[in-house]
């Protein structure tokens, strides 16, 4: 619960969040963030986190780190992870 509150503040104020030692099971409450399920409300970008709808700051970044050598995630999550890895590597 404390993690979700911290994540909520990061989303709202444009800070980054880091989730370390991620296993193969991801909490369902992370799905809107991982799939970037933003929507407009009153002209502002919003995202649903748990049972709250919160303002989505464009500078927000979310990173996940795992120690697993070959983690297995659902295809939609794998596509996002691979895209972001390629994008970050291309920038360096």
N, C-alpha and C positions, 0 to 999 in steps of 0.2 A: 504494500500500500504506500509506503514511504517512497519507493522507487517511482510509482505512478505520479505522485505529487511532484517529485523532482523533475520528471519527464514533462509534466504539464507546464511547469514554470519555464523549462527550456523551450518548449513549443511557443509559449505565449510571448517570451521576451527575446527569442532569436538566439539562444545559447545552444551549445552542442551537448549531446548526451552520449555516454559510453556504457555499454552493457558488456561486462567481461565474463569469460568462462561460460559462454552460451552452449547449451547442450543441443540435442537434436529436436527436443520438444520446445516450441515457442509458445508463450502465453498468448491466448486469443486476443487479449486487449491490445497487443502490439500490431495486429493486422492492419488497422487503418493507417498507421504510421508507415509500416513497411510497404504497403501498396499505395501510399500517398493518396488516400481517399479524401481529398479536400473538396469542399463545396463552398458556394458563395451564400452568405446570409447578410443582408443589409449592406451589400457592397464589399464585405470583408471576407477573406479566405478563412474558413473554419475547418476544424477536424473533430471527429468524435473520439474521445478517449474515455473508455469505460462508459459511464452513463452521462458524461459531461460533453457539451459542445464548447470548444475553446477556440480563441483566435489563433490563427496559424501565422507566425512570423516568417517571412521569406528567408531569413538567415539561419533558421533552425537546421541543424544537422544531427543525424543519429548514426552512431557507429556500433557495430557488434563485433566482438572478438571471441574466437573459440580456440581451444587447444586441440580439438578433434582434427585428425589428419584428413578425414574424408567425410564431413558431415552430410547428412541427407535431409534436405528440406523440400517442401512442396515446390513444384515447378515454377509457380509465379514468384516465389521468394528467391529461388536460385537465379532466375533471369535478372532480377533487380540486383542481386549481389554481384553477379558476373559483370553486368553493365557498369556498375559503380567501380569495380576493381579495374576494369579496362580504362574507364574514364580517368580515375585517379592516377593510374600508371602513365597514361598518355600525357598528363599535365606535368610530370616530373622530368 
